Amino acid sequence: MSGREIGAVIVIAVAVGVAAYLFGRSRSMSSARPAAASAGKRLEEYDFYPFVIDASGHVDFDPAAFSTAVLHFLDEPNGRAAREPIVVGDQNLVRDTFPSDGLDRYKELYAR
């Protein structure tokens, strides 16, 4: 084979590799889209959203609503919304302030 033929083979091999990569990437992204769309409701769409606005307009953490959210997501998994109470719990020091029974349920949700 001449140098020109070897160069042509390399160009074709690279082009086929790039085309295969792009094809595989487009298939994986298109298959991920329906899963994300059907992942379920967001936390704020539930009645037990763990924040309330007080009379002066400040946003306050609602431990009762938070506990309800944790119990709900233990019984009815929703990966999209269940991640949010974990972040909310860490931000509001749930591990330091909740009684042991509520904390155990939070840790169970966290482990899932």
C-alpha positions as CSV (number, residue, x, y, z in Angstrom):
1,M,0.0,0.0,0.0
2,S,1.2,3.5,-0.8
3,G,1.2,6.3,1.6
4,R,-1.8,7.8,-0.1
5,E,-3.8,4.6,0.4
6,I,-2.8,4.3,4.1
7,G,-3.9,8.0,4.6
8,A,-7.3,7.2,2.9
9,V,-7.8,4.2,5.2
10,I,-7.0,6.2,8.3
11,V,-9.4,9.0,7.2
12,I,-12.2,6.4,6.6
13,A,-11.6,4.7,9.9
14,V,-11.7,8.0,11.8
15,A,-14.9,9.0,10.0
16,V,-16.6,5.7,10.8
17,G,-15.5,6.0,14.4
18,V,-16.9,9.5,14.7
19,A,-20.2,8.5,13.0
20,A,-20.6,5.5,15.3
21,Y,-19.9,7.7,18.4
22,L,-22.5,10.3,17.3
23,F,-25.0,7.6,16.5
24,G,-24.6,5.9,19.9
25,R,-24.7,9.2,21.7
26,S,-27.9,10.3,20.0
27,R,-29.6,7.0,20.8
28,S,-28.6,7.1,24.5
29,M,-29.8,10.7,24.8
30,S,-33.1,10.0,23.1
31,S,-33.8,7.0,25.3
32,A,-33.0,9.1,28.4
33,R,-35.5,11.9,27.6
34,P,-38.8,9.9,28.1
35,A,-37.5,8.6,31.5
36,A,-36.8,12.2,32.7
37,A,-40.2,13.4,31.5
38,S,-42.0,10.6,33.3
39,A,-39.9,10.8,36.5
40,G,-42.8,12.1,38.5
41,K,-43.8,15.3,40.2
42,R,-41.4,17.7,41.9
43,L,-41.5,18.2,45.6
44,E,-43.1,21.6,45.5
45,E,-46.1,20.0,43.6
46,Y,-47.1,18.0,46.7
47,D,-49.3,19.3,49.6
48,F,-46.5,18.5,52.1
49,Y,-43.9,20.9,50.7
50,P,-41.6,21.4,53.7
51,F,-41.5,25.2,53.6
52,V,-44.2,27.7,54.6
53,I,-44.3,31.5,54.5
54,D,-45.0,33.1,57.9
55,A,-47.0,36.2,58.5
56,S,-44.1,38.5,58.0
57,G,-43.3,36.9,54.6
58,H,-40.3,34.9,55.7
59,V,-39.8,31.3,54.5
60,D,-39.7,28.8,57.3
61,F,-38.8,25.1,57.4
62,D,-41.9,23.0,58.4
63,P,-40.7,19.9,60.3
64,A,-44.2,18.3,60.2
65,A,-44.5,18.6,56.4
66,F,-40.9,17.4,56.0
67,S,-41.7,14.3,58.1
68,T,-44.8,13.7,55.9
69,A,-42.7,14.0,52.8
70,V,-40.2,11.5,54.1
71,L,-42.9,9.0,55.0
72,H,-44.6,9.5,51.6
73,F,-41.4,8.8,49.6
74,L,-40.6,5.8,51.7
75,D,-44.0,4.3,50.8
76,E,-44.3,5.7,47.2
77,P,-40.9,6.2,45.6
78,N,-40.4,9.1,43.3
79,G,-36.7,9.5,42.5
80,R,-37.1,13.0,41.3
81,A,-38.9,14.4,44.3
82,A,-37.3,12.2,46.9
83,R,-33.9,13.6,46.3
84,E,-35.1,17.1,47.4
85,P,-36.0,16.3,51.0
86,I,-32.5,14.9,51.4
87,V,-31.0,18.2,50.4
88,V,-33.6,20.1,52.4
89,G,-32.9,17.9,55.4
90,D,-29.1,18.5,55.2
91,Q,-29.6,22.2,54.9
92,N,-31.9,22.4,57.9
93,L,-29.8,20.2,60.2
94,V,-32.4,17.4,60.5
95,R,-29.7,15.0,61.7
96,D,-29.0,17.3,64.7
97,T,-32.6,18.4,65.5
98,F,-35.0,15.6,64.7
99,P,-36.1,13.1,67.3
100,S,-34.8,9.6,66.8
101,D,-37.9,8.1,65.1
102,G,-38.1,10.9,62.5
103,L,-34.3,10.8,62.1
104,D,-34.4,7.0,61.4
105,R,-36.9,7.4,58.6
106,Y,-34.9,10.3,57.1
107,K,-31.7,8.1,57.2
108,E,-33.7,5.3,55.5
109,L,-34.8,7.6,52.7
110,Y,-31.2,8.9,52.5
111,A,-29.9,5.4,52.2
112,R,-32.3,4.6,49.3
